[in-house]
Structure formats: C-alpha cells, structure tokens
Amino acid sequence: MTEYTVKELIHNHEKAFVPDAAEGVEAVIQYRLTGDEAGDYIINIRDGKCVVEEGIAEEPDVTLTSDAHDFADVLLGRANGMQYFMTGKLKLSGDLNLAMKLTSFFKMA
C-alpha cells in the first residue's frame, strides 16, 4: 500500500471533490494540524469547486484541529472521525452541521 504525506492527502481534496454533493454550498474550512506533519490548510468550497490552500483563513465556517497523523487515518478510512471527535482527538468549532456533511462532499479512495 502506498503511503501519502498529510499534505498530499489534503491537496487530494480537489480531485476527490464531488460537486453535485455540495451543490449550493459556499464554505471555508480550516484544518489546523499539529504534530510531525503540522500545517494549516484552507479548503474553499464555492461555485461547484474545491480549492485547497495553505494558510489561515480569516473567517472559516468550520475549524478542524487534530494531530496530522490522526487526521490522515480518518481520511484514509483507518479511523472513525466521529469516534475521534467523541474522544477529543479531533476538535471542531464553527458550523457543526456543515462539519457533519463534509465527508459527503468527497469520494473515498
């Protein structure tokens, strides 16, 4: 199995995006990742497109904070995001309804 860096997984959001699933959605999602592969990423969903940038958004709709490797496990399907949220490994702030829909906007590998 090929291993990906966290940065590669985040930037893959653009390819994995399903425009029909996010029809009418305009959102800015902030990922604040800590640990070995720490980084700040902005996921912009607007006009049927998903654009990933590195940096900090001024006013994100949702902010997700997690250890980078824990988040990679969620993205790769090796861990349950809801379980990580309930145990505090993944923290969310902002529009939690939007946060709950996020996974439906992207096709899984």
ROKOL-362312 format. One record per residue (C-alpha): residue in three letters; z negated, y negated, x. Coordinates in steps of 0.05 Angstrom, whole numbers. Layout:
REM ROKOL-362312
rec res: Ala; Z: Z; Y: Y; X: X
...
This chain:
REM ROKOL-362312
rec res: Met; Z: 0; Y: 0; X: 0
rec res: Thr; Z: 18; Y: -68; X: 26
rec res: Glu; Z: -39; Y: -117; X: 34
rec res: Tyr; Z: -28; Y: -190; X: 18
rec res: Thr; Z: -65; Y: -251; X: 41
rec res: Val; Z: -102; Y: -290; X: -13
rec res: Lys; Z: -54; Y: -348; X: -1
rec res: Glu; Z: 6; Y: -302; X: -14
rec res: Leu; Z: -27; Y: -277; X: -78
rec res: Ile; Z: -39; Y: -348; X: -103
rec res: His; Z: 31; Y: -371; X: -87
rec res: Asn; Z: 58; Y: -310; X: -123
rec res: His; Z: 34; Y: -342; X: -188
rec res: Glu; Z: 101; Y: -380; X: -191
rec res: Lys; Z: 141; Y: -315; X: -191
rec res: Ala; Z: 93; Y: -277; X: -238
rec res: Phe; Z: 92; Y: -333; X: -289
rec res: Val; Z: 115; Y: -315; X: -360
rec res: Pro; Z: 139; Y: -380; X: -392
rec res: Asp; Z: 142; Y: -351; X: -463
rec res: Ala; Z: 68; Y: -331; X: -459
rec res: Ala; Z: 49; Y: -402; X: -441
rec res: Glu; Z: 95; Y: -438; X: -490
rec res: Gly; Z: 68; Y: -508; X: -505
rec res: Val; Z: 13; Y: -502; X: -452
rec res: Glu; Z: 2; Y: -561; X: -405
rec res: Ala; Z: -55; Y: -546; X: -358
rec res: Val; Z: -82; Y: -558; X: -288
rec res: Ile; Z: -123; Y: -501; X: -260
rec res: Gln; Z: -164; Y: -510; X: -197
rec res: Tyr; Z: -181; Y: -450; X: -153
rec res: Arg; Z: -239; Y: -463; X: -104
rec res: Leu; Z: -241; Y: -402; X: -59
rec res: Thr; Z: -295; Y: -390; X: -7
rec res: Gly; Z: -306; Y: -340; X: 49
rec res: Asp; Z: -258; Y: -314; X: 102
rec res: Glu; Z: -194; Y: -338; X: 67
rec res: Ala; Z: -224; Y: -401; X: 35
rec res: Gly; Z: -178; Y: -452; X: 5
rec res: Asp; Z: -166; Y: -499; X: -53
rec res: Tyr; Z: -106; Y: -488; X: -97
rec res: Ile; Z: -78; Y: -525; X: -157
rec res: Ile; Z: -39; Y: -486; X: -210
rec res: Asn; Z: 2; Y: -533; X: -253
rec res: Ile; Z: 30; Y: -505; X: -317
rec res: Arg; Z: 77; Y: -553; X: -352
rec res: Asp; Z: 144; Y: -553; X: -386
rec res: Gly; Z: 151; Y: -477; X: -381
rec res: Lys; Z: 139; Y: -476; X: -306
rec res: Cys; Z: 83; Y: -458; X: -259
rec res: Val; Z: 77; Y: -495; X: -193
rec res: Val; Z: 25; Y: -478; X: -140
rec res: Glu; Z: 0; Y: -530; X: -91
rec res: Glu; Z: -56; Y: -531; X: -40
rec res: Gly; Z: -108; Y: -584; X: -50
rec res: Ile; Z: -158; Y: -611; X: -100
rec res: Ala; Z: -137; Y: -634; X: -170
rec res: Glu; Z: -166; Y: -700; X: -195
rec res: Glu; Z: -180; Y: -675; X: -265
rec res: Pro; Z: -169; Y: -600; X: -273
rec res: Asp; Z: -174; Y: -569; X: -342
rec res: Val; Z: -207; Y: -507; X: -312
rec res: Thr; Z: -240; Y: -495; X: -245
rec res: Leu; Z: -249; Y: -425; X: -220
rec res: Thr; Z: -296; Y: -414; X: -160
rec res: Ser; Z: -301; Y: -348; X: -124
rec res: Asp; Z: -302; Y: -313; X: -57
rec res: Ala; Z: -229; Y: -307; X: -37
rec res: His; Z: -232; Y: -232; X: -27
rec res: Asp; Z: -267; Y: -221; X: -94
rec res: Phe; Z: -214; Y: -262; X: -128
rec res: Ala; Z: -159; Y: -223; X: -93
rec res: Asp; Z: -190; Y: -159; X: -120
rec res: Val; Z: -185; Y: -188; X: -190
rec res: Leu; Z: -113; Y: -209; X: -180
rec res: Leu; Z: -95; Y: -140; X: -153
rec res: Gly; Z: -129; Y: -104; X: -211
rec res: Arg; Z: -182; Y: -73; X: -167
rec res: Ala; Z: -238; Y: -111; X: -202
rec res: Asn; Z: -251; Y: -135; X: -273
rec res: Gly; Z: -250; Y: -211; X: -278
rec res: Met; Z: -297; Y: -212; X: -339
rec res: Gln; Z: -347; Y: -168; X: -303
rec res: Tyr; Z: -344; Y: -213; X: -242
rec res: Phe; Z: -355; Y: -273; X: -287
rec res: Met; Z: -416; Y: -240; X: -320
rec res: Thr; Z: -447; Y: -223; X: -253
rec res: Gly; Z: -434; Y: -292; X: -223
rec res: Lys; Z: -382; Y: -270; X: -172
rec res: Leu; Z: -331; Y: -313; X: -208
rec res: Lys; Z: -352; Y: -380; X: -237
rec res: Leu; Z: -313; Y: -421; X: -288
rec res: Ser; Z: -321; Y: -492; X: -312
rec res: Gly; Z: -280; Y: -534; X: -359
rec res: Asp; Z: -238; Y: -506; X: -417
rec res: Leu; Z: -264; Y: -435; X: -423
rec res: Asn; Z: -215; Y: -418; X: -479
rec res: Leu; Z: -158; Y: -435; X: -432
rec res: Ala; Z: -191; Y: -394; X: -377
rec res: Met; Z: -193; Y: -333; X: -423
rec res: Lys; Z: -118; Y: -339; X: -436
rec res: Leu; Z: -97; Y: -348; X: -363
rec res: Thr; Z: -84; Y: -275; X: -348
rec res: Ser; Z: -34; Y: -271; X: -406
rec res: Phe; Z: 9; Y: -325; X: -372
rec res: Phe; Z: 24; Y: -279; X: -313
rec res: Lys; Z: 55; Y: -210; X: -308
rec res: Met; Z: 15; Y: -160; X: -269
rec res: Ala; Z: 46; Y: -124; X: -210
